[in-house]
Amino acid sequence: MTTWEGPAVESFPGVGALTMGAFLEEAAHRFGPNEALVFDDPVLDGATARWTYADLLAEARRVGLGLLDLGLESGEAVGILMGNRPEAVASIFGAALAGAVAVPMSTFAPPPELAFMLERAEVTVLLTQDRLLRRRLASDVHSLAPELATLRHIAVVGTSSWARLVERHELSPAALDRRAATVTPDDDALVIFSSGTTSQPKAMLHCHRSPTLQFWLQAQIFGRHEATRMWSALPIFWTAGLNTAMGPTLAAGGCWVMQEAFEPGAALALMERERVTEPYSLPHQTGAIEEHPDWATTDLSSLRCVFGKSAFARHPSVHGDTAWNMPVGYGLSETCASFVTHWSDTPRELLRQSMGRLLPGNELRVVDSDTGAELGPEQDGELVIKGPTLMRRYLGRTPEECFDADGFFHTGDAGFVDHDGYVHWTGRRTEMIKTGGANVSPAELEVQLRACPPVKLSRVLGIADPRLDQIVVACITLKEGADATEADIQAFLGERVATYKVPKRVLFFDEGEIPMTGSDIKVRDADLIALVEARLAQPEPVLRTSGDR
């Protein structure tokens, strides 16, 4: 039996407290007066909030004590439906101090998806904000509340409900200390939602050890320290935003320069004003920043952690640290971020050759996905994994449904391990579409399109894109006599799924034009992709009917 193992966690330096509450207390003790969070608050007409580590701990304790005042029991779920703002960070850690399970929820989710997440996680208290851009989050939640059996309380930032939560406590602070002291690294701590290969988001339940161990490790992987000033607009309801942006910056004593909703001009202004040292963005965000009219004239000379081919490294004012490279690795929401990685001081030529080595405590096997036989070095198969940051299970499923008899999780991804212990990822065995850093399930969109009146057949594909990795493309055959436009299909889906899941392009095909297998049960994806790529190179008619040729 070939099992590759990372170094022991116990022997690895720099790992501190492994519960979320104790993590923040340790960071505040070490870095109390340091600036932890900087945020230009739209609720306050753009006024800049600057929270130190001491401030963040104090606010998290206020939230935690408020939750206890509401009667929250250990292990109950607290939903956090906010953009990147200081109160969201305080809410996650406050829930942890109160012994609750923090459930960061997507602000992109339309009401039906939001209702599903609230029900699946059995949220009892929801902490939210009134609005975010065009979304009226508080209104959406209040409209759903009567149908949610477990939801007992809603608190909205900037309103009297929030003031009652954080200011009017009947219990003493010692009550929160007593509750926090009962929490262990093995207790439930966090639910992360991520679109899976089914029609509904998957809910991954993690214990305290999962995010906190990633915080400590990722701080070292990225080379962060007290002088780090990291800008990012990645939302903290995504693994990247929570476990590689926010948490590791706090573990290192640095400052997170927050942006609630990505806008390239505002991002440039923040990086210049706040003397940011590390921009942490997705490729399409970096591209939008480089294309902004203010790009060339913005002073980005404070940037240090940029890498060779990044647009930031090419900026005329930037002279980055040539020894620093963006870490390359392999991970999943199921592992709370990286499972395998290269570190930021890895030479660039080595980065190109693999995904890196196993992180501490992790175990990896490679198996033949058809026979289950275990494979050895240099043999390509399915990657199956186990380790201290692996989820406990999917909500709604038993552990036995999530893991094999040895406790390993079958990722659905293909790869191999070379003779030097480096892990190579060779492709996705699943159909998941990766677009702009987010996962989109084709099955979810296809289920929704079954309810679209003019649609007879749909197939959703990911098509390679230089900026977004992939774009979502819906291939549609209409019912006889029906008509629809690309905008019609996009608007239909826009009411039912998160905005980032709505297809960038909708292509219409005549009856029999979408290539099928001989049994006409399955679409021949390879052939369809070739048709789509050819079609995308040409203009598509605005209106299609079932009789168009």
C-alpha positions as CSV (number, residue, x, y, z in Angstrom):
1,M,0.0,0.0,0.0
2,T,1.5,3.3,-1.1
3,T,0.6,6.3,1.1
4,W,2.6,9.5,0.8
5,E,2.7,11.6,4.1
6,G,3.6,15.1,4.9
7,P,5.6,16.1,8.0
8,A,4.1,15.7,11.4
9,V,2.1,18.8,12.5
10,E,3.6,18.5,16.0
11,S,7.1,18.9,14.6
12,F,6.3,21.9,12.5
13,P,7.2,25.4,13.8
14,G,5.0,28.4,13.9
15,V,1.7,26.7,14.6
16,G,-0.3,28.3,17.5
17,A,-3.8,27.9,19.0
18,L,-6.1,25.6,17.1
19,T,-9.5,27.0,18.0
20,M,-10.8,30.0,16.2
21,G,-11.4,32.0,19.5
22,A,-8.0,31.2,20.9
23,F,-6.4,32.0,17.6
24,L,-7.7,35.5,17.7
25,E,-6.8,35.9,21.4
26,E,-3.3,34.8,20.6
27,A,-3.0,37.2,17.7
28,A,-4.4,40.1,19.7
29,H,-2.0,39.3,22.6
30,R,1.0,39.4,20.2
31,F,0.0,42.2,17.9
32,G,-2.6,44.2,19.9
33,P,-1.8,47.8,18.7
34,N,-1.0,46.7,15.1
35,E,-3.6,47.7,12.4
36,A,-5.5,44.6,11.5
37,L,-8.3,45.8,9.2
38,V,-8.8,48.9,7.1
39,F,-12.1,49.5,5.4
40,D,-13.8,52.4,3.6
41,D,-17.3,51.9,4.8
42,P,-20.1,52.7,2.3
43,V,-22.6,52.7,5.2
44,L,-20.7,55.7,6.6
45,D,-20.4,57.5,3.3
46,G,-16.9,56.1,2.7
47,A,-15.4,56.9,6.1
48,T,-12.4,54.8,6.8
49,A,-12.5,52.3,9.7
50,R,-9.2,51.2,11.1
51,W,-9.3,48.3,13.6
52,T,-6.3,47.2,15.6
53,Y,-6.0,43.6,16.7
54,A,-7.2,44.7,20.1
55,D,-10.2,46.3,18.5
56,L,-11.0,43.2,16.5
57,L,-10.9,41.0,19.6
58,A,-13.0,43.5,21.6
59,E,-15.6,43.5,18.8
60,A,-15.6,39.8,18.4
61,R,-16.2,39.4,22.2
62,R,-19.1,41.8,22.0
63,V,-20.6,39.7,19.2
64,G,-19.9,36.5,21.1
65,L,-21.5,37.8,24.4
66,G,-24.5,39.1,22.4
67,L,-25.0,35.6,21.0
68,L,-25.0,34.1,24.5
69,D,-27.5,36.7,25.6
70,L,-29.8,35.5,22.8
71,G,-29.6,32.0,24.3
72,L,-27.3,30.5,21.7
73,E,-26.2,27.0,22.7
74,S,-22.8,25.4,21.9
75,G,-22.8,23.8,18.4
76,E,-25.7,25.9,17.0
77,A,-25.1,27.7,13.7
78,V,-24.6,31.4,13.2
79,G,-25.0,32.6,9.6
80,I,-22.9,35.6,8.5
81,L,-24.3,37.2,5.3
82,M,-22.0,40.2,4.7
83,G,-19.5,41.5,2.3
84,N,-15.9,42.1,3.3
85,R,-16.3,44.4,6.3
86,P,-14.9,44.4,9.8
87,E,-18.1,43.3,11.4
88,A,-18.1,40.1,9.2
89,V,-14.6,39.2,10.6
90,A,-15.7,40.0,14.2
91,S,-18.9,37.9,13.6
92,I,-16.9,34.8,12.5
93,F,-14.6,34.9,15.5
94,G,-17.4,36.0,17.9
95,A,-19.4,33.0,16.9
96,A,-16.4,30.8,17.6
97,L,-15.9,32.3,21.1
98,A,-19.5,31.5,21.8
99,G,-19.0,27.9,20.9
100,A,-21.1,28.2,17.7
101,V,-20.6,27.1,14.2
102,A,-19.9,30.0,11.9
103,V,-21.6,29.9,8.5
104,P,-20.3,32.5,6.1
105,M,-22.8,32.8,3.3
106,S,-22.6,34.0,-0.3
107,T,-23.8,37.6,-0.9
108,F,-24.2,36.5,-4.5
109,A,-26.9,33.9,-3.7
110,P,-30.4,34.7,-4.8
111,P,-33.2,34.1,-2.3
112,P,-34.0,30.5,-3.2
113,E,-30.3,29.5,-2.9
114,L,-30.0,31.5,0.3
115,A,-33.0,29.7,1.8
116,F,-31.4,26.4,1.0
117,M,-28.2,27.3,2.7
118,L,-30.0,28.6,5.8
119,E,-32.0,25.4,6.0
120,R,-29.1,23.0,5.3
121,A,-26.9,24.6,8.0
122,E,-29.8,24.9,10.4
123,V,-28.9,28.6,11.1
124,T,-30.4,29.9,14.3
125,V,-29.0,33.4,14.3
126,L,-28.2,35.4,11.2
127,L,-25.9,38.4,11.2
128,T,-26.2,40.5,8.0
129,Q,-26.1,44.0,6.5
130,D,-28.9,46.1,5.0
131,R,-27.6,46.2,1.5
132,L,-24.6,45.4,-0.7
133,L,-24.5,47.2,-4.1
134,R,-27.9,46.4,-5.5
135,R,-28.7,43.5,-3.2
136,R,-31.1,44.2,-0.3
137,L,-29.7,41.5,1.9
138,A,-31.7,42.3,5.1
139,S,-35.0,42.5,3.1
140,D,-34.3,39.1,1.4
141,V,-33.6,37.5,4.7
142,H,-36.7,38.9,6.5
143,S,-38.9,37.7,3.6
144,L,-37.5,34.2,4.0
145,A,-37.6,34.0,7.8
146,P,-41.2,32.8,8.2
147,E,-40.4,29.7,6.2
148,L,-37.2,28.8,8.2
149,A,-37.9,26.6,11.1
150,T,-34.6,27.1,13.0
151,L,-34.0,30.8,12.4
152,R,-34.7,32.7,15.7
153,H,-32.9,36.0,15.4
154,I,-31.6,38.4,12.8
155,A,-29.2,41.3,13.5
156,V,-28.5,43.9,10.8
157,V,-25.3,46.0,10.9
158,G,-26.1,49.7,11.5
159,T,-29.5,49.2,12.9
160,S,-31.0,48.9,16.4
161,S,-30.9,45.1,16.1
162,W,-27.1,45.2,15.8
163,A,-26.9,47.6,18.7
164,R,-28.9,45.3,20.9
165,L,-26.6,42.4,19.9
166,V,-23.3,44.1,20.7
167,E,-24.1,46.7,23.4
168,R,-26.9,45.5,25.7
169,H,-25.6,42.5,27.5
170,E,-27.2,40.9,30.5
171,L,-24.5,38.4,31.0
172,S,-21.0,39.2,32.3
173,P,-17.9,38.8,30.1
174,A,-16.9,35.9,32.3
175,A,-19.8,33.9,30.7
176,L,-18.1,34.2,27.4
177,D,-14.8,33.1,28.8
178,R,-16.4,30.0,30.3
179,R,-18.0,29.1,27.0
180,A,-14.8,29.7,25.0
181,A,-12.9,27.5,27.5
182,T,-15.0,24.5,26.6
183,V,-14.2,24.6,22.9
184,T,-11.7,22.2,21.5
185,P,-9.9,21.9,18.1
186,D,-12.1,18.9,17.3
187,D,-15.4,20.7,17.8
188,D,-17.5,21.9,14.9
189,A,-16.5,25.4,13.9
190,L,-17.2,26.3,10.3
191,V,-19.5,25.5,7.3
192,I,-18.2,26.4,3.8
193,F,-20.7,26.3,0.9
194,S,-19.4,25.5,-2.5
195,S,-21.2,24.5,-5.7
196,G,-20.8,20.8,-6.3
197,T,-21.6,18.5,-9.1
198,T,-25.2,18.3,-7.9
199,S,-28.0,20.8,-8.4
200,Q,-27.5,22.4,-4.9
201,P,-24.4,23.8,-3.1
202,K,-22.4,21.4,-1.0
203,A,-22.1,22.3,2.7
204,M,-18.7,21.3,4.1
205,L,-18.5,21.1,7.9
206,H,-15.1,21.7,9.4
207,C,-13.8,21.5,12.9
208,H,-11.7,24.4,14.5
209,R,-8.4,22.7,13.6
210,S,-9.1,23.0,9.8
211,P,-9.2,26.8,9.4
212,T,-6.8,27.7,12.2
213,L,-4.1,25.3,11.0
214,Q,-4.4,26.7,7.6
215,F,-4.1,30.2,9.0
216,W,-0.7,29.4,10.6
217,L,0.6,27.4,7.6
218,Q,-0.6,29.8,4.9
219,A,1.0,32.8,6.7
220,Q,4.4,31.0,6.3
221,I,3.6,29.7,2.8
222,F,2.9,33.3,1.6
223,G,5.8,34.7,3.6
224,R,3.6,37.2,5.5
225,H,4.8,39.2,8.6
226,E,3.9,42.2,10.7
227,A,4.8,44.7,8.0
228,T,2.5,42.9,5.4
229,R,-0.3,45.1,4.1
230,M,-2.4,42.8,2.0
231,W,-5.2,44.1,-0.3
232,S,-7.9,41.7,-1.4
233,A,-11.5,41.8,-2.5
234,L,-11.9,38.0,-2.3
235,P,-15.0,37.4,-0.2
236,I,-14.5,35.5,3.1
237,F,-17.4,33.1,2.3
238,W,-14.9,31.6,-0.2
239,T,-12.1,29.4,1.0
240,A,-9.5,31.6,-0.7
241,G,-10.8,34.8,1.0
242,L,-11.1,33.2,4.4
243,N,-8.2,30.7,4.6
244,T,-5.5,32.2,2.4
245,A,-6.2,36.0,2.5
246,M,-7.8,37.0,5.8
247,G,-6.7,34.3,8.3
248,P,-3.1,34.1,7.4
249,T,-2.7,37.9,7.4
250,L,-3.9,37.9,11.0
251,A,-1.7,35.0,11.9
252,A,1.3,37.0,10.8
253,G,0.3,40.3,12.5
254,G,-0.2,42.1,9.2
255,C,-3.1,44.3,8.0
256,W,-5.9,43.4,5.6
257,V,-6.9,46.3,3.4
258,M,-10.5,45.3,2.7
259,Q,-12.6,45.9,-0.3
260,E,-16.3,44.9,0.0
261,A,-17.0,44.7,-3.7
262,F,-14.3,44.6,-6.3
263,E,-13.9,47.8,-8.4
264,P,-10.6,48.3,-10.2
265,G,-10.3,52.1,-9.7
266,A,-11.0,51.9,-6.0
267,A,-8.6,49.0,-5.7
268,L,-5.8,51.1,-7.2
269,A,-6.6,54.0,-4.9
270,L,-6.5,51.8,-1.8
271,M,-3.2,50.2,-2.8
272,E,-1.6,53.6,-3.3
273,R,-3.1,55.2,-0.1
274,E,-2.6,52.3,2.2
275,R,0.9,51.4,0.9
276,V,-0.1,47.9,0.2
277,T,2.8,45.3,0.0
278,E,0.9,42.3,-1.3
279,P,-2.0,42.5,-3.8
280,Y,-4.0,39.2,-3.6
281,S,-6.4,39.0,-6.6
282,L,-7.8,36.6,-9.2
283,P,-6.4,36.9,-12.7
284,H,-9.5,38.6,-14.1
285,Q,-9.3,41.2,-11.3
286,T,-5.7,41.8,-12.1
287,G,-6.5,42.2,-15.7
288,A,-9.3,44.7,-15.0
289,I,-6.9,46.7,-12.7
290,E,-4.2,46.8,-15.5
291,E,-6.8,48.0,-18.0
292,H,-8.1,50.9,-15.8
293,P,-7.2,54.4,-16.9
294,D,-5.5,55.2,-13.6
295,W,-3.1,52.2,-13.9
296,A,-0.1,53.9,-15.2
297,T,-0.3,56.9,-13.0
298,T,-1.0,55.2,-9.7
299,D,2.0,54.9,-7.3
300,L,2.4,51.2,-6.5
301,S,6.0,51.4,-5.3
302,S,5.1,49.8,-2.0
303,L,4.3,46.5,-3.6
304,R,6.8,43.8,-2.8
305,C,5.0,40.5,-3.1
306,V,4.5,40.3,-6.8
307,F,5.8,37.7,-9.2
308,G,7.4,37.6,-12.6
309,K,4.6,37.4,-15.0
310,S,2.0,39.4,-13.0
311,A,0.8,42.7,-14.3
312,F,1.8,44.2,-11.0
313,A,5.4,43.2,-11.5
314,R,5.4,45.0,-14.9
315,H,4.1,48.3,-13.4
316,P,6.6,51.1,-13.9
317,S,6.7,52.1,-10.2
318,V,7.1,48.5,-8.8
319,H,10.3,47.0,-7.8
320,G,9.2,43.8,-6.1
321,D,11.0,41.2,-4.1
322,T,12.6,39.0,-6.8
323,A,12.9,36.1,-4.3
324,W,9.1,36.0,-3.8
325,N,6.8,34.0,-6.0
326,M,3.0,33.4,-5.8
327,P,2.6,30.0,-4.1
328,V,1.4,27.3,-6.4
329,G,-0.6,24.4,-4.9
330,Y,-3.5,22.1,-5.0
331,G,-6.4,22.2,-2.5
332,L,-10.2,22.2,-2.2
333,S,-12.9,23.7,0.0
334,E,-13.0,20.3,1.5
335,T,-9.5,20.8,2.9
336,C,-10.1,24.4,3.9
337,A,-7.4,25.6,1.3
338,S,-4.1,24.0,0.2
339,F,-3.4,20.3,0.6
340,V,-0.2,20.4,-1.5
341,T,1.9,23.5,-2.1
342,H,5.0,25.2,-3.1
343,W,6.1,28.0,-0.8
344,S,6.6,31.6,-1.9
345,D,10.4,31.3,-1.8
346,T,10.4,28.3,-4.2
347,P,12.4,29.1,-7.4
348,R,10.2,29.8,-10.4
349,E,11.6,27.0,-12.5
350,L,10.5,24.5,-9.8
351,L,7.1,26.0,-9.5
352,R,6.4,25.1,-13.1
353,Q,7.1,21.4,-12.6
354,S,4.5,20.3,-10.0
355,M,1.9,21.4,-7.4
356,G,4.4,21.0,-4.6
357,R,4.6,18.7,-1.6
358,L,2.1,17.6,1.0
359,L,1.4,20.0,3.9
360,P,2.0,18.8,7.5
361,G,-0.2,15.9,8.6
362,N,-1.6,15.2,5.2
363,E,-1.8,11.7,3.6
364,L,-2.3,11.0,-0.1
365,R,-3.0,7.9,-2.2
366,V,-3.4,7.5,-5.9
367,V,-5.9,5.0,-7.1
368,D,-7.2,3.6,-10.4
369,S,-10.7,5.1,-10.5
370,D,-12.1,2.1,-12.3
371,T,-10.7,-0.7,-10.2
372,G,-9.8,1.0,-7.0
373,A,-6.3,-0.5,-7.2
374,E,-3.7,1.7,-5.4
375,L,-1.0,3.0,-7.7
376,G,2.7,3.8,-7.1
377,P,5.1,6.7,-8.1
378,E,4.7,8.2,-11.6
379,Q,1.3,6.4,-12.1
380,D,-1.6,8.6,-13.0
381,G,-4.9,8.0,-11.2
382,E,-7.5,9.6,-8.9
383,L,-6.1,11.6,-5.9
384,V,-7.6,10.5,-2.6
385,I,-6.7,12.4,0.5
386,K,-6.8,12.5,4.3
387,G,-5.5,15.1,6.8
388,P,-6.1,17.4,9.7
389,T,-7.8,20.1,7.6
390,L,-10.1,17.7,5.8
391,M,-13.8,18.4,6.4
392,R,-15.7,16.3,8.9
393,R,-18.4,15.6,6.3
394,Y,-20.9,17.2,4.0
395,L,-24.0,18.4,5.8
396,G,-26.9,16.1,4.8
397,R,-24.6,13.1,4.4
398,T,-23.0,10.7,6.9
399,P,-19.2,10.4,7.2
400,E,-19.6,6.9,5.6
401,E,-21.1,8.5,2.5
402,C,-18.2,11.0,2.3
403,F,-15.1,8.9,2.9
404,D,-13.8,5.4,2.2
405,A,-13.3,2.7,4.8
406,D,-9.8,4.2,5.6
407,G,-11.2,7.7,6.0
408,F,-9.8,9.0,2.7
409,F,-11.8,11.5,0.5
410,H,-12.0,10.8,-3.2
411,T,-11.4,14.1,-4.9
412,G,-12.5,13.3,-8.4
413,D,-9.2,14.9,-9.6
414,A,-6.4,13.1,-11.5
415,G,-2.7,13.2,-10.8
416,F,0.4,11.4,-9.7
417,V,3.3,11.6,-7.3
418,D,6.9,11.6,-8.7
419,H,9.9,9.8,-7.2
420,D,10.9,13.0,-5.3
421,G,7.5,13.3,-3.5
422,Y,6.2,16.1,-5.6
423,V,2.5,16.0,-6.5
424,H,1.3,16.6,-10.1
425,W,-2.3,17.5,-11.0
426,T,-3.2,16.3,-14.4
427,G,-6.9,17.3,-14.8
428,R,-10.4,17.5,-13.4
429,R,-12.2,14.2,-13.4
430,T,-15.4,16.1,-12.5
431,E,-17.3,18.5,-14.7
432,M,-16.9,21.5,-12.4
433,I,-16.4,24.8,-14.3
434,K,-13.7,27.1,-12.7
435,T,-14.5,30.7,-13.6
436,G,-12.9,33.7,-12.1
437,G,-11.8,31.6,-9.0
438,A,-15.3,30.3,-8.4
439,N,-16.8,26.8,-9.0
440,V,-19.9,26.5,-11.1
441,S,-21.9,23.3,-11.4
442,P,-23.2,22.6,-14.9
443,A,-25.8,20.3,-13.4
444,E,-27.2,23.1,-11.2
445,L,-27.8,25.3,-14.3
446,E,-29.2,22.5,-16.4
447,V,-31.7,21.6,-13.6
448,Q,-32.8,25.3,-13.6
449,L,-33.1,25.4,-17.4
450,R,-35.5,22.5,-17.3
451,A,-38.0,24.9,-15.9
452,C,-37.4,27.5,-18.6
453,P,-40.5,27.4,-20.9
454,P,-38.8,27.7,-24.3
455,V,-35.9,25.3,-23.6
456,K,-36.1,21.8,-24.9
457,L,-32.5,20.7,-24.3
458,S,-29.6,22.4,-22.5
459,R,-25.9,21.5,-22.0
460,V,-23.7,23.8,-20.0
461,L,-19.9,23.8,-20.7
462,G,-16.8,25.5,-19.5
463,I,-14.8,27.0,-22.3
464,A,-11.2,28.1,-21.9
465,D,-10.7,31.8,-21.3
466,P,-7.4,33.6,-20.9
467,R,-8.7,35.8,-18.1
468,L,-11.3,33.8,-16.2
469,D,-9.7,30.3,-16.7
470,Q,-13.1,29.2,-18.1
471,I,-16.3,30.9,-19.1
472,V,-19.7,29.4,-18.6
473,V,-21.5,28.7,-21.9
474,A,-25.1,27.4,-22.2
475,C,-25.9,25.4,-25.3
476,I,-29.7,25.5,-26.0
477,T,-32.1,23.7,-28.3
478,L,-35.5,25.4,-28.2
479,K,-38.9,23.8,-28.3
480,E,-40.7,23.9,-31.7
481,G,-42.2,27.3,-32.3
482,A,-40.5,28.9,-29.3
483,D,-38.2,31.8,-29.4
484,A,-35.7,33.3,-27.0
485,T,-32.6,35.6,-26.9
486,E,-29.4,35.2,-25.0
487,A,-30.5,37.9,-22.7
488,D,-33.8,36.1,-22.0
489,I,-31.9,32.9,-20.9
490,Q,-29.5,35.0,-18.8
491,A,-32.3,36.9,-17.1
492,F,-34.1,33.6,-16.4
493,L,-31.1,32.1,-14.7
494,G,-30.2,35.4,-13.0
495,E,-33.3,35.2,-10.9
496,R,-32.5,31.7,-9.7
497,V,-28.7,31.4,-9.3
498,A,-25.8,33.6,-8.1
499,T,-24.6,36.2,-10.6
500,Y,-21.3,34.6,-11.3
501,K,-23.0,31.4,-12.3
502,V,-25.0,33.0,-15.1
503,P,-23.5,31.9,-18.5
504,K,-21.4,34.5,-20.2
505,R,-22.7,33.2,-23.5
506,V,-25.8,31.4,-24.6
507,L,-25.6,29.6,-28.0
508,F,-28.7,28.2,-29.7
509,F,-28.6,25.0,-31.7
510,D,-31.3,23.5,-34.0
511,E,-33.0,20.2,-33.4
512,G,-30.4,17.4,-33.8
513,E,-27.5,19.9,-34.1
514,I,-26.1,19.2,-30.6
515,P,-24.0,16.0,-31.0
516,M,-25.3,13.1,-29.1
517,T,-24.2,9.5,-28.4
518,G,-25.8,6.7,-30.5
519,S,-28.4,6.2,-27.8
520,D,-29.3,10.0,-27.8
521,I,-29.0,9.9,-24.0
522,K,-25.7,11.9,-23.5
523,V,-24.2,14.8,-25.3
524,R,-20.8,14.2,-26.9
525,D,-19.0,17.0,-25.1
526,A,-15.8,17.0,-27.1
527,D,-17.7,17.4,-30.3
528,L,-19.9,20.1,-28.8
529,I,-16.9,22.0,-27.5
530,A,-15.5,22.1,-31.0
531,L,-18.8,23.5,-32.3
532,V,-18.9,26.1,-29.5
533,E,-15.4,27.3,-30.1
534,A,-16.1,27.7,-33.8
535,R,-19.4,29.5,-33.0
536,L,-17.8,31.9,-30.5
537,A,-15.5,33.1,-33.2
538,Q,-18.5,34.4,-35.1
539,P,-21.3,36.8,-34.2
540,E,-24.4,35.0,-32.8
541,P,-27.9,36.2,-34.0
542,V,-29.8,38.0,-31.2
543,L,-33.0,36.1,-31.7
544,R,-33.4,32.4,-32.3
545,T,-36.5,30.3,-32.9
546,S,-36.9,26.6,-33.3
547,G,-37.1,27.0,-37.1
548,D,-34.0,29.1,-37.6
549,R,-31.3,27.6,-39.8
